[in-house]
């Protein structure tokens, strides 16, 4: 049984930071690509970043590039999303997803096989 569990969300002021975690079970990071997606109210789900631990590659969409960092810890079977200099436009429910044989860069939701429940990130003053 595959399970992805996100944590680390919450309320933060503009310019602040949050670190999201995605703990995976039933899969290993060396065989799956992990992506972070988000969905704001009234908007479509969009990709944020993805990582292939086995290939040692990462990808960021333009809005996240330079502010966010995605990383993985094989020992903990966990992928992180460090978010710095947060902006109100970053407010959304954030999801982690796992896809088998997904290449970097791929930020298409249909390419991913398993999804977490999502976690709220709110950036507001």
N, C-alpha and C positions, 0 to 999 in steps of 0.2 A: 504494500500500500504506500503510495507516494503522498507526502504531505509537505507543504511549504507554509511556514509560520512567520509572519512579519512582526516586528516589534520596533520600538524606538520613536514612534510618532508622537505628536502632541502639538501644543501651541507654542509659537515662538514669535518674537518681534522681528520686523524687517531688519536684515543685516545679521541675524543670528544664525545658529547652526543646529543641525540635528544629524544624528547618525541612525539610519535604519538598518535593521538586521533581518536576514531571511535564513532561517534554519531549515535545511532540507533533510528529509528522511525518506528512505526507499529508493533513493538515487545517490549517485556520487558525482561530485563536481567535475571529475576528470572525464565524464562521459556525457555531460549535458552543458548546454549554454544557459546561463541565467540572465534574465532581463528584468529590468525595473520599468514599470509602466505607471501612468497616473491618469486619473480622470477627474476633472473639475465639474462642478454642477453645470448642467446644460451644455457640456462639451463632450466631444468624442474622446475615447481613450487614446492616449498617445504614448509612444515609447520615450524613455528617458536615457537609459544606458543599458549596456549588456556586456557580459564578460564570458570569455572562454578560458577557463583555468588551464585546460590541457594545452591550448595553443598560446597561452600567455598574452592574449589580446583583449582590448577593451574598446568600447565605442560610446560616444556621447552625442546626443542631439545638440544643435547649436545653442539652444536655450540653457543647457546644462553645462556645456563645455567651459572649462575654466573655473567653475564653481563647485561642481560635483565630482566625486571620486568613487568609482566602484572597485571593489577588491574582494578577494576570496580567501578563505582559510580552510584548507583541505582537512586539517585535523579536526576542526569543529563542524565541518560540512556546512559552512555558513558563508553567505555573501553579504557584503555591507554596501551601503550607499551613504557616504559622507556628503552632507549638503551644507555648504557654506554660503555666506552672503545671501541668505534667503530673501525672496521677494514675495509680495502678495500674490503675484501671478503663479507662484509655486503651490499655492493652496490647492489641495486635491486629495483624493484617496489614492494611495500608492500601493501597487501590487508587485509582487515578485512572481516570476514565471520561469519554468524550466522547459527547455526544448531539446530533444534528441537530434543530433546531427544538424543543428542550426549553426550556420556560419556567421562570422562577424564581418561586416555589420548587418544584422537583421533585426529590425524593430517592427515586424509585422506580427500582430497578435495571433493570427491563425497558424503561424509557424511554431508556436509554443504549445506544449502538450498539457502541462500542469500549472495550476494557479493557486496562489495563496488567497486568503479571505480579504486582504486589503487592510490598510491602516491609514487613519486620517492624519494629514499634516495641514496645519492651519498657520498661516503667516499673517499676522495682524498686529497693529499698534493700538 
